Amino acid sequence: MRPNDPFSACEKDGLYKAIFSRRDVRSHFINKEIPNDILAKILNAAHHAPSVGFSQPWNFILIKANEIRQQVKDSFVIEREKSVSMLDSDKVKQKRYLSLKLEGIMDSAINICVTYDPTRFGPFVLGRTSIAETGVYSVCCAIQNLWLAARSEGIGIGWVSILANEDLQRILSIPDFVRPVAYLCLGYVSEFSDKPDLEKTGWLPRMGLEEVICFERWGSHKTDSWKQFYETISKIN
Ligand SMILES: Cc1cc2nc3c(=O)[nH]c(=O)nc-3n(C[C@H](O)[C@H](O)[C@H](O)COP(=O)(O)O)c2cc1C
């Protein structure tokens, strides 16, 4: 096959399988190490993400040590307490929130902190001159590559954002000018749920595709010129 050909049916199936069966995983981690070659492969997939001006502004801090993880877990516990108190006026929701497992910091095989370095190849970064956030967007593209590549290897990833960035900076010796973007917990899992946990537990439903697509301008969900396409997407869910 020539490099510019479309993917074969089998290759497409693989790609869509990774996309649709990827899950955020906090439970079901099993006690199995990730081999070095597999870890290198999925990190290389992350490193081949698109980035604004080809700035590749990411770094990946790989963490195994329990004493470091424990400090991150302590930050999680404090931050979760804060978020619980935000639900003081809604005791039902608060109880449901408390029943959710929202991290796998200690149970996963490794943790990875993905960071953003705004100075990389800077200060002039092609394409970042008008929208500064494009740097962070690039890091998120790398994270999604990592997430999908890991899924294809049977490795689950859980993103923990109930953390204080100042704690991450201190615990992981991240310099002030570098920003932690994601704290990820990775490991082989006994199962990938068919739906997001938050959907399964009734926290929120998945929206219909037609609800998130507008035609020609914001808020316009139906127009004559897009009628047939609208009917197509309405049938997808
Ligand atoms: C930026 C970001 C931060 C997230 N933070 C957390 C978190 O702190 N704890 C958690 O349990 N899940 C977290 N998640 C996972 C989402 O809850 C999850 O992606 C969503 O419910 C959809 O489920 P799925 O990823 O299995 O499709 C985060 C996801 C993203 C993209």
The ligand as a Tripos MOL2 file, in Angstrom:
@<TRIPOS>MOLECULE
LIG
   31    33     1     0     0
SMALL
NO_CHARGES

@<TRIPOS>ATOM
      1 C1         -9.3320   17.2440   31.1490 C.3       1 LIG1
      2 C2         -9.9520   16.0390   31.8020 C.ar      1 LIG1
      3 C3         -9.9190   15.9330   33.1810 C.ar      1 LIG1
      4 C4        -10.4950   14.8320   33.8200 C.ar      1 LIG1
      5 N1        -10.4090   14.7020   35.1920 N.ar      1 LIG1
      6 C5        -10.9090   13.6100   35.7920 C.ar      1 LIG1
      7 C6        -10.7840   13.4200   37.2000 C.ar      1 LIG1
      8 O1        -10.1750   14.2000   37.9150 O.2       1 LIG1
      9 N2        -11.3130   12.3140   37.7510 N.ar      1 LIG1
     10 C7        -12.0070   11.4060   36.9930 C.ar      1 LIG1
     11 O2        -12.4980   10.4290   37.5560 O.2       1 LIG1
     12 N3        -12.1240   11.5580   35.6530 N.ar      1 LIG1
     13 C8        -11.5920   12.6240   35.0420 C.ar      1 LIG1
     14 N4        -11.6900   12.7580   33.6880 N.ar      1 LIG1
     15 C9        -12.3730   11.7160   32.9010 C.3       1 LIG1
     16 C10       -13.7700   12.1120   32.4550 C.3       1 LIG1
     17 O3        -14.6660   12.0480   33.5350 O.3       1 LIG1
     18 C11       -14.1760   11.1410   31.3380 C.3       1 LIG1
     19 O4        -13.3370   11.3630   30.2310 O.3       1 LIG1
     20 C12       -15.6230   11.3250   30.9080 C.3       1 LIG1
     21 O5        -16.4890   10.9930   31.9480 O.3       1 LIG1
     22 C13       -15.9630   10.4700   29.6740 C.3       1 LIG1
     23 O6        -15.6270    9.1290   29.9180 O.3       1 LIG1
     24 P1        -14.6440    8.3120   28.9800 P.3       1 LIG1
     25 O7        -13.3210    9.0490   28.9850 O.co2     1 LIG1
     26 O8        -14.5480    6.9450   29.5840 O.co2     1 LIG1
     27 O9        -15.2290    8.2950   27.6060 O.co2     1 LIG1
     28 C14       -11.1210   13.8350   33.0450 C.ar      1 LIG1
     29 C15       -11.1440   13.9520   31.6450 C.ar      1 LIG1
     30 C16       -10.5650   15.0320   31.0300 C.ar      1 LIG1
     31 C17       -10.5720   15.1180   29.5200 C.3       1 LIG1
@<TRIPOS>BOND
     1     1     2 1
     2     2     3 ar
     3     2    30 ar
     4     3     4 ar
     5     4     5 ar
     6     4    28 ar
     7     5     6 ar
     8     6     7 ar
     9     6    13 1
    10     7     8 2
    11     7     9 ar
    12     9    10 ar
    13    10    11 2
    14    10    12 ar
    15    12    13 ar
    16    13    14 ar
    17    14    15 1
    18    14    28 ar
    19    15    16 1
    20    16    17 1
    21    16    18 1
    22    18    19 1
    23    18    20 1
    24    20    21 1
    25    20    22 1
    26    22    23 1
    27    23    24 1
    28    24    25 2
    29    24    26 1
    30    24    27 1
    31    28    29 ar
    32    29    30 ar
    33    30    31 1
@<TRIPOS>SUBSTRUCTURE
     1 LIG1         1 GROUP 0 **** ****
